[in-house]
């Protein structure tokens, strides 16, 4: 019995998604590698492969695949955030910042985008930018404040009095 190639592709993609959700990354990658004619699947395949590679801490390989997805969906904020995450881990902080700035232009009301910009500017040693983005992110979503104590990206600012002022400000102050 022959199977329609598109049906087989979809089954393998679905299986890979399931393996990814179960954190069975090697199985997910194997399923993705079994997809015949991967060029016909589109950005979903590239994005999932990138996420699997990112989970396996193969950041440069993930970026190469994410670039393929971005060619088809250049304004995908989640994709830009994933790429920025990988650029940070491959010592390409300016590219991470540029990706997040692009994400901000697309979705200026997504607090985590602003938060990530604050993180990356902190790592870049730009206190003014870091505190500006962090303050705005916390005003948009005070729940992000819970992430700060364990966020190592803020270690360069952790004991700075201005940083302390922002993270301890009342939520109702605008």
C-alpha positions in Angstrom: 0.0 0.0 0.0 1.4 3.4 -1.0 1.0 6.3 1.2 0.4 9.8 0.0 3.7 11.7 0.5 1.9 14.7 2.0 0.1 12.5 4.5 3.4 10.8 5.5 5.0 14.2 5.9 2.3 15.4 8.1 2.4 12.3 10.2 6.1 12.6 10.7 5.8 16.3 11.5 3.1 15.5 14.1 5.2 12.7 15.6 8.2 15.1 15.8 6.0 17.7 17.6 4.9 15.0 20.1 8.5 13.9 20.7 9.5 17.5 21.2 6.7 18.1 23.7 7.8 15.0 25.6 11.4 16.3 25.5 12.5 13.3 23.4 14.6 15.6 21.2 16.7 12.8 19.5 13.4 11.1 18.4 12.0 14.4 17.2 15.1 15.0 15.1 14.9 11.5 13.7 11.3 12.0 12.7 12.1 15.3 11.1 15.0 13.8 9.2 12.7 11.1 7.8 10.4 13.6 6.1 10.6 13.1 2.4 11.0 16.3 0.4 11.3 18.6 3.4 11.3 21.7 1.1 7.6 21.2 0.6 6.6 21.3 4.3 7.3 25.0 4.8 8.3 27.1 7.8 6.7 24.8 10.4 9.4 22.1 9.7 12.3 24.6 9.9 10.9 26.2 13.0 10.4 22.8 14.8 13.8 21.6 13.7 15.3 24.8 15.1 13.5 24.4 18.4 14.7 20.8 18.7 18.3 21.9 17.9 18.0 24.7 20.4 16.8 22.3 23.1 19.8 20.1 22.3 22.0 23.3 22.8 23.1 23.2 19.2 22.6 26.9 18.9 24.5 27.7 15.7 22.7 24.8 13.9 19.4 26.1 15.2 20.1 29.5 13.9 20.8 28.1 10.4 17.5 26.4 10.4 15.6 29.4 12.0 17.0 31.5 9.1 15.2 29.3 6.7 11.9 29.7 8.6 12.5 33.5 8.9 12.9 33.8 5.1 9.3 32.7 4.9 7.9 34.4 8.0 10.2 37.5 8.7 7.8 39.1 11.2 7.2 36.1 13.4 7.9 37.5 16.9 8.3 34.0 18.5 10.8 33.1 15.9 12.7 36.3 16.4 12.8 35.6 20.2 14.1 32.1 19.6 16.8 33.4 17.2 17.8 36.1 19.7 18.1 33.5 22.4 20.5 31.5 20.2 22.5 34.6 19.2 23.0 35.4 22.8 24.4 31.9 23.4 26.7 32.1 20.4 28.2 35.4 21.6 26.4 37.5 19.0 24.7 39.9 21.4 24.3 42.7 18.9 22.3 40.4 16.6 20.2 39.3 19.5 19.4 42.9 20.4 18.6 43.7 16.7 16.2 40.8 16.5 14.4 41.9 19.7 14.2 45.5 18.5 12.7 44.1 15.3 10.2 42.1 17.4 9.4 45.2 19.4 8.6 47.1 16.2 6.2 44.3 15.2 4.6 43.8 18.6 5.3 46.8 20.9 2.7 45.6 23.5 4.3 42.2 24.2 6.0 42.7 27.6 8.3 39.7 27.3 9.9 41.4 24.2 10.7 44.4 26.3 11.9 42.2 29.1 14.3 40.4 26.8 15.6 43.7 25.4 16.4 44.7 29.0 18.2 41.4 29.6 20.3 41.8 26.4 21.1 45.4 27.1 22.2 44.5 30.6 24.6 41.9 29.2 25.9 44.5 26.7 26.7 46.8 29.6 24.2 49.5 28.6 22.6 50.3 31.9 20.4 53.1 30.6 18.9 51.0 27.8 18.5 48.0 30.2 16.7 49.9 32.9 14.5 51.8 30.4 13.3 48.5 28.8 12.9 46.8 32.1 10.8 49.6 33.6 8.5 49.6 30.6 8.2 45.8 30.6 7.3 45.7 34.3 4.7 48.4 33.9 3.1 46.3 31.1 3.3 43.0 33.1 4.2 43.1 36.7 4.3 39.3 36.7 7.7 39.5 35.0 9.1 40.8 38.3 9.0 37.1 39.5 11.7 36.2 36.9 14.2 38.8 38.0 15.7 37.1 41.0 16.9 34.1 39.0 17.6 36.0 35.7 21.4 35.9 35.3 21.3 38.4 32.5 20.7 41.0 35.2 23.8 40.1 37.2 25.8 43.0 35.8 23.1 45.4 37.3 22.0 43.3 40.3 23.4 45.6 43.0 23.0 48.9 41.1 20.7 51.3 43.1 18.7 52.3 40.0 18.1 48.7 39.2 17.0 48.0 42.7 14.6 51.0 42.6 13.0 49.7 39.4 12.5 46.2 40.6 11.1 47.2 43.9 8.8 50.0 42.5 5.1 49.6 43.2 3.1 48.1 40.4 0.6 50.9 40.4 3.1 53.6 39.7 3.1 54.7 36.0 
